[in-house]
Structures are given as structure tokens and as C-alpha cells.
Amino acid sequence: MNEFSQLLKITQDLMATVETQQLQINGMQEQIAALSEAIQDQLSEKNLKDQEAA
């Protein structure tokens, strides 16, 4: 029973770690999406200004 308890504890710890890492990954994905959108907006503005200047 002691071994089972130890395995259960290890499994629960690992699951908690995985969940934390998944939340971090999700946050990074949101940041990447926001940065990508900001870059696209800046490129669009630059292209528009370049076209107006030409």
C-alpha cells in the first residue's frame, strides 16, 4: 500500500506540473498571436505609407 501511495503522489505531482506547463504554453501562444497581429498591423501601415509616398 505504501508503494501505491507513493506512486499516486508522484502521479498527482506530475499531473500538476503538466497542467502548469500547459497553462504557460497557452499564455505564450496568446502572446505570440498578439505579437504577430501587431507586426502584421505595422507592416500594413508601412506598406500603406510606402504606397502613398510613391
trRosetta pair geometry for C-beta under 8 A, 3 or more apart (Angstrom, degrees):
i j d omega theta_ij theta_ji phi_ij phi_ji
1 4 5.5 -54 -152 37 37 114
1 5 6.3 40 150 -22 68 104
2 5 5.6 -52 -150 34 32 113
2 6 6.5 33 151 -19 64 104
3 6 5.6 -53 -149 36 34 112
3 7 6.3 33 153 -17 67 105
4 7 5.7 -55 -147 38 31 110
4 8 6.2 34 153 -21 65 106
5 8 5.6 -52 -146 36 30 113
5 9 6.4 32 154 -20 64 105
6 9 5.7 -54 -150 35 31 112
6 10 6.4 30 153 -18 65 106
7 10 5.7 -53 -146 37 32 111
7 11 6.2 34 154 -20 65 107
8 11 5.7 -55 -147 37 29 112
8 12 6.3 28 155 -18 64 107
9 12 5.8 -56 -147 37 29 110
9 13 6.3 30 154 -19 64 107
10 13 5.7 -55 -149 37 30 112
10 14 6.3 29 154 -18 65 107
11 14 5.8 -56 -147 38 30 110
11 15 6.3 30 154 -20 65 106
12 15 5.7 -53 -145 36 31 112
12 16 6.4 32 154 -19 64 105
13 16 5.7 -56 -151 36 30 111
13 17 6.4 31 151 -20 64 106
14 17 5.6 -53 -148 35 33 113
14 18 6.3 34 154 -19 66 105
15 18 5.7 -51 -146 36 32 112
15 19 6.3 34 153 -20 64 105
16 19 5.7 -53 -147 36 31 112
16 20 6.4 33 153 -19 64 105
17 20 5.7 -55 -150 36 31 111
17 21 6.3 28 154 -16 65 107
18 21 5.7 -57 -147 39 30 110
18 22 6.2 33 153 -23 65 105
19 22 5.7 -52 -147 33 31 112
19 23 6.6 32 153 -19 63 103
20 23 5.8 -54 -153 34 32 111
20 24 6.5 31 149 -17 64 105
21 24 5.5 -53 -150 37 36 114
21 25 6.3 39 151 -21 67 103
22 25 5.5 -50 -146 35 34 113
22 26 6.3 37 153 -21 64 103
23 26 5.7 -51 -148 35 32 113
23 27 6.5 34 152 -19 63 105
24 27 5.7 -54 -151 35 32 113
24 28 6.4 32 152 -18 65 105
25 28 5.7 -55 -149 37 33 111
25 29 6.3 35 152 -22 66 104
26 29 5.6 -52 -149 33 32 113
26 30 6.6 33 152 -18 64 103
27 30 5.7 -54 -152 34 33 112
27 31 6.5 32 150 -18 65 105
28 31 5.5 -53 -148 37 35 112
28 32 6.2 37 153 -21 67 104
29 32 5.7 -51 -146 36 32 112
29 33 6.4 34 153 -20 63 105
30 33 5.7 -53 -148 35 31 112
30 34 6.4 30 153 -18 64 106
31 34 5.7 -55 -148 37 31 110
31 35 6.2 29 155 -16 66 107
32 35 5.8 -56 -145 40 30 109
32 36 6.1 34 155 -22 65 108
33 36 5.7 -53 -145 36 28 114
33 37 6.4 29 155 -18 63 105
34 37 5.8 -54 -149 36 30 111
34 38 6.4 30 152 -19 64 106
35 38 5.6 -54 -147 36 33 112
35 39 6.3 34 154 -20 66 104
36 39 5.8 -53 -148 35 30 111
36 40 6.4 31 153 -18 64 106
37 40 5.7 -54 -147 37 31 112
37 41 6.4 34 153 -21 65 105
38 41 5.7 -53 -149 35 31 113
38 42 6.4 30 153 -18 64 105
39 42 5.7 -55 -149 37 32 110
39 43 6.3 31 153 -18 66 106
40 43 5.7 -54 -147 38 31 111
40 44 6.3 34 154 -21 65 106
41 44 5.7 -54 -148 35 30 112
41 45 6.4 29 154 -17 64 105
42 45 5.7 -53 -148 37 32 111
42 46 6.2 32 153 -20 65 106
43 46 5.6 -54 -145 37 32 112
43 47 6.2 34 155 -20 65 106
44 47 5.8 -53 -147 36 29 112
44 48 6.4 31 154 -19 63 107
45 48 5.7 -56 -149 36 31 113
45 49 6.4 29 154 -16 65 106
46 49 5.8 -56 -148 39 31 110
46 50 6.2 33 153 -21 65 107
47 50 5.6 -54 -145 37 30 113
47 51 6.3 31 155 -20 64 105
48 51 5.8 -54 -148 35 30 111
48 52 6.4 28 153 -17 64 106
49 52 5.6 -54 -146 37 32 111
49 53 6.2 31 154 -20 65 108
50 53 5.7 -57 -146 37 29 111
50 54 6.4 32 154 -27 63 106
51 54 5.8 -53 -148 27 31 113
